[in-house]
Amino acid sequence: MLVVICGLSGSGRSEAANCLEDLGFFVIDNLPPSLIPKVIELAGPSTERLCLTMGSERYSEEIGPAVADLRAAAKGAPHYSHVRLWFLEARTQVLVQRYEGSRRRHPFAQRGSVEEAVEAERHALCGLRAEADVVIDTSDSNVHELRDRLVRLIDDAGTRRLTTRVLSFSFRHGLPADVDMVFDCRFLPNPHWEADLRPLDGSDERVRAFVAGSPLGERFTGHLDELCEMLLPAFEAEGKTYLTLAFGCTGGRHRSVCLAEHAAATLRRIGFDPQVQHRDLQR
């Protein structure tokens, strides 16, 4: 397996590379894209797990074509049957805070502010982001949570082609960036206004009965099941490797959690093994 890690400066490329090194990958950090063919040649069949990380300061326009060439070359290298491009990012203000805390110079900093440098890099890498197999937003993740997600991605790469993730979130804390499909659950009955349900969360059976057991909830979950049963096998047949479904509500505690758990159960029923994350449940 060959993993290429790129993304915004300060988003966690080094932490991701360290994680893969702990998992037995041979890691080459900040590799110039022009050296990729030589590295592949020298690594040979004996290096079955290889990770390349690429910075964007000098090579932002070269990374995309280099990765495309890498995918093409890997077709003739059976030991690299899985070539994955991971793109790491975070919200602008989070990256600004990280750079201010580290007191390091942002690689895109010219005369402007750190915020302008982050946005300039984001713009420079937007095409590469679109080509990534998976986009990982590290804004709300600590090192341990990032590691858990990467381990899951590695483990699933060799078992099935489509890795699934289900996420609940609060619109109050912003839309998650690294998702494929977003469902707004704010049209469903809100347990927050029920005194006996307010202290609970969407994993509780009483909350599930109130939300998913309502007439509108039953209709929605029925349509959601049909949608998953139709789309996921189709995505897998088309060669998609990662899919994240996100469910949002006002507080990220009741309706979104309930629907995310329902979706996860549906995915398991049709043969998938989703990772489940409730982003804002503890806020």
Rosetta blueprint (number, residue, H / E / L):
1 M L
2 L E
3 V E
4 V E
5 I E
6 C E
7 G E
8 L L
9 S L
10 G L
11 S L
12 G L
13 R H
14 S H
15 E H
16 A H
17 A H
18 N H
19 C H
20 L H
21 E H
22 D H
23 L L
24 G L
25 F L
26 F E
27 V E
28 I E
29 D L
30 N L
31 L L
32 P L
33 P H
34 S H
35 L H
36 I H
37 P H
38 K H
39 V H
40 I H
41 E H
42 L H
43 A H
44 G L
45 P L
46 S L
47 T L
48 E L
49 R L
50 L E
51 C E
52 L E
53 T E
54 M L
55 G L
56 S L
57 E L
58 R L
59 Y L
60 S L
61 E L
62 E L
63 I H
64 G H
65 P H
66 A H
67 V H
68 A H
69 D H
70 L H
71 R H
72 A H
73 A H
74 A H
75 K L
76 G L
77 A L
78 P H
79 H H
80 Y H
81 S L
82 H L
83 V E
84 R E
85 L E
86 W E
87 F E
88 L E
89 E E
90 A L
91 R L
92 T H
93 Q H
94 V H
95 L H
96 V H
97 Q H
98 R H
99 Y H
100 E H
101 G H
102 S H
103 R L
104 R L
105 R L
106 H L
107 P L
108 F L
109 A L
110 Q L
111 R L
112 G L
113 S L
114 V H
115 E H
116 E H
117 A H
118 V H
119 E H
120 A H
121 E H
122 R H
123 H H
124 A H
125 L L
126 C H
127 G H
128 L H
129 R H
130 A H
131 E H
132 A L
133 D L
134 V E
135 V E
136 I E
137 D E
138 T L
139 S L
140 D L
141 S L
142 N L
143 V H
144 H H
145 E H
146 L H
147 R H
148 D H
149 R H
150 L H
151 V H
152 R H
153 L H
154 I H
155 D H
156 D H
157 A H
158 G L
159 T L
160 R L
161 R L
162 L L
163 T E
164 T E
165 R E
166 V E
167 L E
168 S E
169 F E
170 S E
171 F H
172 R H
173 H H
174 G L
175 L L
176 P L
177 A L
178 D L
179 V L
180 D L
181 M E
182 V E
183 F E
184 D E
185 C L
186 R L
187 F L
188 L L
189 P L
190 N L
191 P H
192 H H
193 W H
194 E L
195 A L
196 D L
197 L L
198 R L
199 P L
200 L L
201 D L
202 G L
203 S L
204 D L
205 E H
206 R H
207 V H
208 R H
209 A H
210 F H
211 V H
212 A L
213 G L
214 S L
215 P H
216 L H
217 G H
218 E H
219 R H
220 F H
221 T H
222 G H
223 H H
224 L H
225 D H
226 E H
227 L H
228 C H
229 E H
230 M H
231 L H
232 L H
233 P H
234 A H
235 F H
236 E H
237 A H
238 E L
239 G L
240 K L
241 T L
242 Y E
243 L E
244 T E
245 L E
246 A E
247 F E
248 G E
249 C E
250 T L
251 G L
252 G L
253 R L
254 H L
255 R H
256 S H
257 V H
258 C H
259 L H
260 A H
261 E H
262 H H
263 A H
264 A H
265 A H
266 T H
267 L H
268 R H
269 R H
270 I L
271 G L
272 F L
273 D L
274 P L
275 Q E
276 V E
277 Q E
278 H E
279 R L
280 D L
281 L L
282 Q L
283 R L
